Structure formats: structure tokens, C-alpha cells
Amino acid sequence: MKVVAAYLLAVLGGNASPSAKDLKSILASVGAEADSDRIELLLSQLKGKDITEIIASGREKLASVPSGGGGVAVAASAAVAGGGGAAPAAAEQKKEEKVEEKEESDDDMGFSLFD
């Protein structure tokens, strides 16, 4: 990932096709070790390609990947449909407990001179 990040930094800096030397100098400037094999592999795979097109195609692929957030929505809708009255009451009770604890700690304002 650091090699890809260095490549993207070079492109953002105005270098449309950075060389291995450019990537090594970027990595050296932040104290990271440069793996020559990985740099050469990346440069060979990106040779002659437009980075904006590669990023756009990657976004399309990433959009089709499930993110795993659907289970929470299903659980929440099941709780609401099957007796959701208990869940909000429990949430309200927890909020009240937190408020009470805060008030108790404010009574002595953090000073325990006589304890």
C-alpha cells in the first residue's frame, strides 16, 4: 500500500508517470523502506495506463462489494416489529442512569477532602 500511496502522491504532485527513483525518494522522505520488487511490479502494471481511469474502474468494482451493514438493519426492524416497546424503555433507563452518575460526581466537584 505504501508503494501505491507513493505513486499516487507523485501523480498528484504533477508527475504523470513516476519512475522507481521517484517512488523511492518519496518513501525515503518519510522514513519508509522501499521494496524494489514491489515498485517494479506496480510500475509494470500501470505502464501506459491513466490513473484516473484505473481509480474509476476500482470504484465501480468496490460499489458492488457488500459492506455487511444489512444485519443491523434487519435486527432493528425485527425488534420494532416483534415487541419493540422493551428496547426503547431499556435505552431510556440507561440514559437516566448515566445522568444520575454524573450528578453524583458533581456534588463534591471532584474534591474528596474528608473521605
PyMOL commands that set and color helices and strands:
alter all, ss='L'
color gray80, all
select helices_A, chain A and resi 2-12+20-29+36-46+51-63+70-81+86-107
alter helices_A, ss='H'
color red, helices_A
deselect
rebuild
show_as cartoon
